[in-house]
């Protein structure tokens, strides 16, 4: 679980079909379902390694029809490979060509419920700025 000084950070994502959303986001993030699926409204996904925020899927009756005010960014050292992997898991591309800004390149995609998220490739220096030198960038 991802903690902050007063508790835990949990990201809540609206969806229409809990199992479909759980399958998609588990595949994309490498998360697993937590607990028994006893609720018809919620599914909890947690990181396999225990590091990172919980993703709580919340079933809602209305469809997403506007741009999300909050969204997920998935940063990768290989934009094309990661976009291809995520599309293979069920995402829909929103942008045709990558957006390029200040050395950062990204695509906007949508999950099976229409929730938009981005897959980004930071400049190479980004990885050395945030990770200890021995770790290097995450593998693609």
SEZAPA-855605 format. One record per atom (N, C-alpha, C): residue in one letter; x, y, z. Coordinates in steps of 0.05 Angstrom, whole numbers, plus 5000, padded with zeros to 4 digits. Example, Ala and Ser with C-alpha at 12.3 -4.5 7.8 and 13.67 -1.06 7.14 Angstrom:
BEGIN
a526448865156/a524649105156/a526449345156/s525749555142/s527349795143/s525850015157/
END
This chain:
BEGIN
x501649765000/x500050005000/x501750255000/x500850454987/x502150714986/x501150875010/x502850955027/x502051105051/x502751405048/x501351565063/x501951845067/x501751885097/x502652115108/x502852145137/x500252075153/x497952095141/x495452055156/x493951805148/x495051635130/x493651395122/x494751275097/x492951205078/x493751075053/x492651235029/x494051215007/x493151334982/x491751114966/x489251164957/x487750984941/x486651134917/x487151034893/x486051154869/x483351014863/x481251164858/x478651044852/x478051104823/x477250894808/x476650914780/x473850814774/x472150974762/x469450894755/x469550704731/x467650514731/x467550324709/x464650214708/x464050084685/x461349964681/x461349674688/x463649534683/x463849244687/x466349194704/x465849114729/x468049074748/x470048864739/x469148644729/x470948434721/x472648504697/x471348634677/x472848724653/x474948934661/x474149124678/x476049324687/x478349204703/x477649014720/x479748884737/x481648724719/x480648584699/x482348434681/x484248634666/x483148844656/x484649044641/x486849164658/x486149284680/x488049434697/x490049244710/x489248994717/x491148804728/x493348744707/x492548704682/x494448654661/x496248884656/x495149124654/x496649364648/x498649434670/x497649424695/x499349514718/x500949294732/x500349044726/x501648834741/x500548814769/x498048884773/x496748874799/x495148604801/x494248544825/x492648314829/x490148394845/x488048234843/x485648284858/x486148234887/x485048394904/x485348364933/x482648284945/x482748074962/x480347984975/x478447844957/x476247754969/x474147614953/x472447824939/x471447744916/x469747924900/x466847904910/x466447994935/x463747974947/x462048214941/x463248444934/x461748684929/x460948694900/x458548794895/x457648834867/x458249124858/x459549274875/x460049554869/x463149614867/x464749464882/x467649524884/x469349274878/x471749324867/x473849124864/x476449274872/x477949154888/x480549264897/x482849124883/x484649284871/x487049174859/x489449294873/x491349114879/x493749204893/x496249114877/x498449254881/x500949184867/x501948904877/x502848744858/x503948484865/x506248504886/x507848714883/x510148734901/x509548894926/x507048994929/x506249144953/x507049434953/x508449524932/x509249804930/x507549954910/x506150154919/x504450314901/x501650334912/x500150514900/x497450554910/x495450334902/x493550294919/x491250114912/x489650244890/x488550094872/x486750184852/x484050064859/x482150234866/x479450144874/x477550194850/x476549984839/x474650014817/x471850044828/x470350234818/x467650294829/x465650274805/x463750094807/x461750064786/x459750304788/x459350434766/x457550654764/x455650614740/x453250724741/x451350674719/x451850854695/x453051094699/x453351274676/x456051224662/x456051274636/x458451244620/x460251494622/x462851454617/x464651684617/x464251824590/x463452084590/x463052224565/x464552494564/x466252534583/x467852774583/x470752704590/x472652884585/x475352844592/x475552824623/x477152624632/x477552594660/x479052834671/x478252924695/x479653144708/x482153044722/x482252784729/x484552654740/x485052404723/x487552344717/x488052104701/x490751984709/x491151734700/x493651604706/x495651654683/x498251674690/x500351684671/x502151444676/x502651294655/x504451064656/x507051144641/x509251164656/x511751254644/x513451004637/x514551014613/x515950784602/x518350884586/x520650734587/x522950814570/x522450744541/x520350594534/x519850514506/x516850574500/x516350804490/x513550894485/x512050704467/x513250644444/x511850484424/x511250204434/x513150074447/x512649804458/x510549814479/x510550014497/x508650024518/x505850084508/x505650264488/x502950314476/x501950064463/x503649924449/x502749674436/x501849464456/x503249444479/x502449254500/x499749324512/x499449584518/x496949674530/x494549654511/x494949714486/x492849674466/x492149384464/x494149214465/x493748924464/x492048824488/x492248964510/x490648894534/x487749004532/x487249174513/x484449264509/x484049564509/x486249724510/x486050014509/x485450104480/x484250344478/x483650464452/x485350714450/x486850744428/x488350984424/x486551224420/x487151454433/x485651704429/x487251884411/x489951884413/x491652044396/x492851854375/x493051964350/x494351804329/x497351824329/x498352074332/x501252124333/x501952194361/x504352134370/x505152214397/x505252514400/x504652604424/x504852884431/x507752914441/x509053134434/x511853174441/x512053454454/x512953454479/x513253704494/x515653694512/x517553864507/x519853884525/x521453634528/x521653464507/x523053214509/x521352984519/x518953034528/x517052824536/x515352764512/x514852504507/x513052414486/x510952234498/x508452264489/x506352104500/x504052064481/x502451854487/x499951804474/x497751814495/x495351894487/x493051874504/x491551634494/x490651464514/x489151224508/x486651224526/x484851044521/x482451014538/x482250714545/x481450674570/x481050394579/x478350304568/x477550054573/x474949954561/x472550104570/x472750264591/x470450434600/x470650714591/x472650784574/x472851054564/x474451234582/x475551144604/x477251304621/x479951354607/x480651604603/x483151674590/x485551654608/x487751564597/x490251554612/x492451594591/x494851654600/x497151704582/x499351504586/x500651434564/x503151284565/x505251474555/x507251524572/x509251724567/x512051604566/x513751724549/x516551664549/x518051914557/x519151924581/x520652164590/x523352174576/x524652404577/x527452414567/x529152224582/x531252124570/x533051924582/x534052014610/x534552264613/x535652374638/x533652334661/x531152304655/x529052274676/x529652024693/x530351804681/x530751554696/x533151584715/x535251714707/x537551744725/x536951944747/x535052124743/x534352314763/x532652194786/x531151984780/x529251874800/x530151604811/x531951464797/x532751194806/x535651194814/x536351024833/x539250994839/x540650884814/x543150964810/x544650884786/x544650584781/x544850424801/x545050134798/x542450014785/x540150144790/x537650044780/x537250094750/x538050324741/x537550404713/x534650424707/x533950474682/x531150504675/x529750234677/x527050244681/x525549994682/x525849854655/x525749594655/x525849454629/x523149474615/x523349494589/x520849514572/x519449254569/
END
